[in-house]
Amino acid sequence: MKRIFTFFSILVLILEIQAQSPKKVVIEHFTQASCPPCAGTNPIIHPIMERNADKIVRVTHQVSWPGEDPMNKDNSTDVAGRVSYYGINGVPSSRVGGNNLGSPLDAITDDNINSAAAEQTNYELTVNPVLNPNLNEVEINVSIKLTGPLQGNPVLRVAINEKIISWDSPPGTNGEREFHHVMKKYLPNTAGTNIKDLATVGDTKTIKFNYTYKNIYDISTMEVVAFIQDESTKAIAQGASADFPYVKTSGVDGVIRFGSPTSASSTLKLCGTKTSPLINITNTGSEAISSIKFNSKINNGAVSEFVYNTNSPLKYLETRQLVIDNIGIPFVQNVGNNIEIKIIEVNGKPDLGTANNTLNIKFDPSPITTLNSIFEIKSNSKPELVTYSIIDDLGKEILRGGPLTSNTAVRIPLTLEKDRCYAIETVNDYNAFNVTTKIFNDQNVAIYTGRALVQGRILDYVSTSNIVLSTFEDISSKLELSPNPAHSHIDLRYNANSAGEVNVKLMNEAGVSLIAKTFKTSTGDNLLKINVDHIAPGFYLLEMNENSKRAVKKVIIE
């Protein structure tokens, strides 16, 4: 009887061991480009993590203090989320497997890494990133298998990193110029995705995430990281990572990744008779690129040829921004305007990768005002941090002013010229919503409203040209969006004249549709909802179409 019991005990033990999985240790490091102690600590712990690279998964968070750090500004919200989660109050600081093992010099050691990696875990975890042809979006499939008993409250977290960010000169004040495994975005956000539904040993699931490139310094060093963390204890059960799978073409292969309608700003509204789009190109071929011939046209108008030559050839996966000069605008419609830019030749030869040779940039007409108009600007809270200007398409300054002296609206008459394009520039040096600008026509109707919701420069256009071909009824006044800025969802409130259907699209600055949905509507007020928790922070356009009616609204996602 004792032998039978011993044999049974050994069998159970073997089954338990087989049910568990090898573990990758997740190391989260908190640092800053202007933190003096960080400059002393990081060169010591980096070689330790490098020689243990096969055992660990790394995420570095560039915090907002004690000084300047542009990498924090790339996504301060997600960094703040992880700082708050762990209660980080000083840098440098590290967490190994979610655990606080003391200072980074005490926590990140060969012994600690080997000890944590020797632990067994109840999860298998793999990540598989799939790039789109234009190398500006990635689909990430995360596969999870429960190999042991469910424990705690598990949450899956997924992050996009740049493995190396190198600066020619230090971006902060501590002298550091190289930063490793810097977090760019959590998907969908730092709260992660609950996976408690994997409750029985052997349960599996695959979760899909989408990421649009944003604030990336070098696309060649991007990776995706995933880890499973117990919200009850903050212990991390498993980690995994994968580099972005770029494929090198043998020969010449240029890629147009994304672009904007004008090099002057990121606005999606144009005016005038010509524009010079800004595009981003990348070399994905084995041959360095020294010359590219482009053909461009707007709304199927005349084809313009543009040749880019450089004495500094683009190497493999090197990225560069180009301005395609002076493409003629034959006409502008209320909807459906398109700039087509196509690579014709690379280094005087046909481009081998034709799937990513063409970029279509959508745009809308800028608002049209009258020759006698009024410019209005109002500060919300910090008038001393607001300046403004209006410049015409020949570079002539029409108006300049600021800083403002109060929060009272300032109204300034404008005398404009016929068939001209005017750039309205507002600079908000406050780190929150602070400015509203408007243009009123001679009937005192506001034809343009701009809001500086964040710190920085806002540039928009108005026109006195009437070359727009009206094909759609504008119903923007009947559509309300909230919240805006949005985080996880957007509510659309629409007052419909009759029952029917509306088509809703959310587009990025390049005119790429990220969300497309059709809703049934009834007569009167309708409440529609779209989820945006998987969309990267930034500026977007929401377009709603109902037969020959159309509404377009700006959306900010944080």
PyMOL commands that set and color helices and strands:
alter all, ss='L'
color gray80, all
select helices_A, chain A and resi 2-19+36-51+70-73+76-86+104-107+110-118+219-221+354-356+383-385+476-478
alter helices_A, ss='H'
color red, helices_A
select strands_A, chain A and resi 25-31+56-62+93-96+123-131+137-146+154-166+178-187+193-194+204-212+222-230+236-243+254-260+269-270+274-275+278-283+289-298+304-314+319-323+327-328+332-333+337-346+349-350+358-365+372-379+386-392+397-401+410-415+421-428+435-440+446-452+456-463+468-469+473-474+479-482+489-496+500-507+513-521+524-531+538-546+549-557
alter strands_A, ss='S'
color yellow, strands_A
deselect
rebuild
show_as cartoon
